[in-house]
């Protein structure tokens, strides 16, 4: 193990919650243990929120929205806090970079790169303060002389983030919510709570007003209290489709707003003109990120039937060559799964794939050179029926299924034959053909010859992959309510109403 892997967690307030601008003691002595998935050793412990703690956090956010200065500031004023947070994130880049690998198993270089991307998101939303149309003068159509279309903060936001991308998810949810004027209760994942705690330290140092950002770590039962609380106007959630269904139903009971970024079973469609070795290398490389524990990962590869066997061989060769091991070792290309439970889940799907008749071409077991850690070999199945369990259910691990198609039309039908619709890629040398196929795929993002998830523009899914979009200008919309003000005459300051407030 490297020296970085032996360092203690860079979290100073692990035994507290950040509520109402202060680090407060929990209501109980319940703690969550964060286990390093590569070594199976205890990394650190954090306080586990109980019902009184969540109630306190929501109350602080509610007061800050109803009575505090934050929603009454201009967008430009709020943007300065976002920029200060971005600076703080970059100053703590090393701490963020060494924490995520020991929580979730991601490679250290990838974790370091994520800090830059996440801090850039805060800067991006700060930049929208003076350009986004928060207020527009419009002409009324049914009476009145002056119309003002106003996009105001939705209110108190409950932001529930996953373990497999905590810092980027924080940026995608918290940054636009704060710009809009919302206050936030950030609920961190028990597996990866450190990023939220470190961000709270940064927000406190930036002077963010009390109650604007509150950070707690809780398991499912207490998290549900956040979703149920009538003082919370909106829930933004990233996680499994099963959990998303539950959240949507609870929000529906009280007509609360919700944005859901959920699971995927994304298809890579390899057309008949593309080099198989190149496609295999591209897919193997992307599928190794976070050991396949990524909702947008290409896990169903659809190829022409007469090229199936050649492609399976190429993919098995490329994927089995991925070096599995310590996330801090420079030669490692894929780390462990997040937990023993997740490894059991993946191994169960491998067994199910064999049972249902798919051909296990490579992998499927535990790496023989590693005697500790929750590792699974990069795994490839061939001759997969698209109706089978491993083709339809999200495995969330390094397991790829290759499916044969009769022709291009059949390939599109197979790609769309899923409850999900988060991501896809078309492999072809013809850009026109790629565009034509992309327009037929029911997917929130479609890449060409590469995996293309882009939080700089818009990210989200069709069907049961979610509701709404995150990233870019589209990412501000879920945190706004639209109001139309109709006046009998123009207000005295109407020349200054177009988004300058």
N, C-alpha and C positions, 0 to 999 in steps of 0.2 A: 504494500500500500504506500502511496506517496505521502509526503509531508502535509500537503494540502488536505488529504483525506483524514489525517489525524487531528486536524485543528478542531477546537470547540466551536459550537454554533455562535455566530456573531450577533446574538440577541441579548440585550441587556434587561429586558422587562418581560421575560418569558412567563413569570408567575403572575402577571397582571393583565388587565384589559385596558385598552385605550378608549375612554368614554368621557365625553364632555370636556375634551381638551386636557385630561389628566390621566395618569396611570393609576388605576384603582384596583384594590384587592378584590378577588373573586368572592362570591357568596358561599363557596364551599372549598374543600381541599382537594376536589377531584382534579386529576391531572391527565394529560394525554402524553403518551410516550411516542416519540418520533424515532423510528428504527432505520438505521442506514441499510438500504436494501442490498448493498454489495458485500457488507461484512456481517449483517444480521446483529449488529451491536447497537446499543442505545446511543443515539446522537444527542438529543436533549428532550426536556419535558416542557410542556406549556400548560397553562391553566385551561380547564375545560368549562365553558360557560354553562350555567344552569338557567332555569327559567327567570329568576330574579335578575341575573346579569343581562340577559337579552332584553328584559323589560326596561332595565335602566338605560341600555344603549339606545333602544327605540325612543324612549322618552327624551333623551338628550337630543337626538336628531330631530324629533318633532318640535321641541322648543326652539332649537336653532333655526328651523325653517319658519315657524310661526312668529317668533319674537326677535330673532337675532338679526344681525346686519347682513348676513351672506346673501339672501335672495334680493336684498335691496341695493346691493352694490351694482355698479355697471359691469357689463361683461368684460370690459377692458380692465377694470380693477381686479376682477376675479382672475383674469389671465395672468396677472403678475404672481399670484400664488402658485399657479400651475407651473410657471417657469421656474420658480424657486424650488418646487418639488423635483422638477426634471434635473436641476443642478445637483440637488441632494442625492438623487438616485445615481448620478454619474460619480459623485464623490464616494459613494458606498458600493461601487461596481464590484470590487474584489469580494466584499462580504456577500453580496447577492450571488456572485458567480460561484462561490464555493459552497453555498448553502443548498441550492436546488439539486445538485448531483447527490448529495447525501440524504435528501428527502425522497427523491423520486427515481434516481438512477440515471438521469440525463448526463450526457458527456459534459465535462467541464468547459471545453471551448464553446459548446452550444449555449451553455448557461451564461457565459460571459457575453456572447453575442446578443442574447436576449435582453440584457440590461440596456444596451444601446438602443435597441428597437423600442423597448418600453418607454424609456425616457424621451425618445423622439416623439412618441404619441402624445405625451403631456405638452411638449412644445408645439406640436401640430394643432392641438385643440386650443391652446393659448392664441395661436395665430388666427383662428377663426373668429375671435372676439370682435374684430373690426370688419369682418367681411361677410359673416353669416347673416342672412335676412331674418333676424329676430323680430324686427318690426318693419312693416311695409305699408305704405299708403296705397289704398285701393279705392275704386269707385263703387259705392253701394248700388245694388240693382233693384231694390224694392223700397226706396225712400231713404231720406237722409242726404246730407250734403258732403260729408267727409267720412271715409272709412279707414280704419286702422286694423290691419291683420297682425296680431301679436302672437308670438310664440314664447310662452312662459314656462318656467320650470314646473315639472310634473309634481314635485313635492319631495317627500321622504322616500329614498330609494334603499331597498335591501339588495345588496350585491353579493351573490353567492358564487364563489370561485372554486375551481377544481385544483387538484394536486399536480396535474400534468402540464400546466402552463400558468402557474400562479401570477407571476409578475406581468406577463403580457395581458392576462385577463383582468388584472387590476387596472392596468392602463386603459384597456378597451372599455371598461365600465366606469371607473371612478373619474377619469379625466373629462369625458364629455358631460357626465352628470354634474361635476363641479362647475364647469363652464356654464352650463344651463342655469345654475343657481340652486340646484338640489342639495340636500344634505344626505349623508350616506351612512348606513350601517354595513360595514364590510365583514362578511362571514367567511373566515378562512377554512380551508380543508384540514381535517385532523392529520392527514399525511404530510402536508406541506404548509405549516402555519407561519414559518419564519418570515416570509416575504411581507405578509400583512403587518406583522409586528415591526419590522424594520421600516416599512413605509410610514407607519404611524410616528416613529421617531423623527423621520424626515419632515412629515407634515407639521409636527409640533415645533421643530426647529424653524420651519418656514413661517411660523406665526399664524397658522390657519385658525380662524375663530373657533371658540369652543363649540363642540357638538356638530360641526360640519362634517367631520369624518370620525367615525367610531369603529373600532376594530375588535372583534371577538373571534374566538375559535370554538366551534361547537360541533357535536355529532348530529345525526339526522333528526332525532326527536326535538331537540331544542331549536334546530334550524327551522323546523316546521312552524314553530311559534313565531318566528320572524315573518314567514309567509302568511300566517293567519292574522297577524296583528292589523287591526283596522287603522292604526296610526301610520302604517306604511302604505304609501300610494302606489308604489311600483316595485316589482321584483325583476331583477336581471340575473339570469342563471346560466351557467355553463356546466354541463355534466351529462349524465346518461339520459336516454330517452325515457326510461322507466321513471326516473325521478322527475323529469320534465312533465310527464303526464300528470303526476301527482301535484306538482306545483301549479300547473295550468288549471286543474280542477279546483284547487283551493282558491286561487285568484278569481276564478269564475264565480264562485259562491258570493263574493263581495264586489265583483266587477272591478277588481284591481288590475292595473296594467301589468303586463309581463312581457319580457323578451327572453327567448329561450334559444340557446345554442346547444344542440343536442348531438346525438350519435350519428354515425355514418357507416356505410358499407360501400365505399367509393370504388368506382370502376375505372380501370385503365383499359381503353379500347385501342388495341393495336391493329391498324389496318394493313392491307396486304402489300403495301409498298415500302414499309418501314423496316429498317435493319433490326433483326431480332436481338442480336447481342447488345446493341445500343439501348434498346428498350429494356432489356433485362438488367443492364448495369444501372440505368436511371431508376428503375423501380426498386431494385435491391438497396441502393444507396438511400433513397427517401424512406423506405420501409424500415430501415434500421434506426431512424430517429426515435429516441425514447422507447426503444424496443417495441415499436409498433403501437405504443399506447397513445395514439393520436387519432382523434375523430375523423380527420380528413385524409388519413393514410389510404393509399390505393391497395386494397386487400382483395379485390376481385379483378382478375386480368382476363379480358375477353379477347380471344385471338381467332383467326380463321382456322377452321377445322383441319385443313391440310398443312397447317404450320404448327399445330398444337404440340406435337411431340418434340419438334426442334426447339420451340420456345421454352417448354418445360425444362429441357436439358440446359438451355442457356441460363434460365432463371435460377435453377438449382445450383449451377456452377457459380454464378455471381453472388447469390445470397449466402451460400455455405462458406464462401471465402471471407465473409464479414468477420472481423476479429472481435470476439466477445470477451469482456473483462472489466477491470477496474475503470470507472468513469474518469479518473484522474490520470490514467496511463495514456501518454500521447499516441500509442499505437492502437488503442481500443477504438472500435467503430460502433459498438453497441454495448450498452450497459445492461443492468438487471431489470426485472419487473419491479413494480413498486412495493409489493408485499407477497408474503407466502400465500395469502388467499388468492391474489391475482394469478400467481403461478399455477395454483391448483385449478383455477378457472380455465386458463389457457390449455393446460394438459388435459382437462376434461373435453375441451373442444377437439383437440388432436385425436383423442380416442373416439370421439363421435364421428369425426371425418372418416376414420378407418372403418368404423362399424357400418357407416352408410354407403361404403363402396368407393370412396375416392382413393386415388393412388398416392400414398406418402412417398414422395420422391427424394426428399432430403430433410434432415433435422427431425424435429418431433420430440427430442429428449432434452436432457440437461447436459451442458458441456462437461466433458470428462476431466478437463484440466482445472476446473474450479470446484473446490470442496466446500465453499461457503458462498452465500448470496443467493438471491432468488432469480437465477438465470435460466433462460430457455434458449435452445438452439434456434437460429433462423430456419424456418420451416416452409416447405413448398409442397402443395398438393396439386396433382394433375387429375384430369378426367373428372372434374367436379361438376355435379348437377346443380344448376342454379337454384333449384328448389330445396336443396339440402340445407342442413343446419349450418354448416360452416360457411355457406354462401349467403345465407340470409341473416344470420345473427352477428352482431358486433362482438368480435372476440377480444379486442383490445390487447393484442400481443403480436409477436413476429410470425404470423401465420398467413401465407398467401395462397389463394385459390385460383387456379387457371381453368378457364371455362371455354369450350370450343363453340364457335358460331358458324352457321352455314354461309352467311354472307353479311354485308354491311348492315342491311336492314335488320337482320336477326341479331347482330351485335348490339345495335341500339336498343332493341326490345329487351335483350338480356340485361343491359346496363340499367334500364329503367324499371326492371321487374324487381323492386325492392321497396320496403316502406320508407327507406331513407333517400335523401337527395342533397347531400352536403357538398361533395367534391367529385371531380372526374378529370380525366386527361385523355386526349386523343393523340395517338402516335401516328403521324403521317408526314411525308415530305411535301405535301400539297396544302398550302395555307387555306385555299378556297375550300378544299374538301374538309379540312379540320373545322372551319367555321360552319360549314353546312351540317356536319355531324354534331358539333357543339350546340347548335340551335335546337337540335332534336332531343338533347339530353336534359332530363328533369333534375337539374343540379344547380346549387347556388353559385358554384364556381366551376368553370371548365378550363383546364390548361391545355397547352399545345406542346407536346413532347417533354413536358416537365410538370411537376406538382406545383400549383400556383395558388396558394392561399394568401390573400392580400388584405391585411387589416388597414392598409393605407387607403383603400377605396371602399370596399364593402365585403363583409364575410358573414355567411349564414346559409341556411338550408331550405330546400323545398320539403314538402311532406313532413314526415316525423323527425326530420333533422332540425326542426326548430321553427321559431316565429321571430321575425324581425331581422335586422342586420346590425353588425358592429363594425366599427372602423370607418374612417373617412367622414365626409359630411353626413352620410347615411347614419352614422353612429350617434349623431346628436339627436336625431328625430325621436327616438324612443324616450328621451328624457324631457320632452316638451309637450305641452298642451296648447292647442290653437284656440285663440279667442278673437272674435270679430267685434270691434268697437265701432258703433255707428253714431255719428254726431250730427247735429243740425247745422253746425258751423265749424270752420277750421279752428283748431286750438292755436294759441299764439306761437307755440314752438314747433309747428308742424314741419318746418323745413329741416328739423334736426331729429326726426323720428325714425329714419330709415336705418335701423340697426346700430345707432350710435350709443344708445343708452348703456 
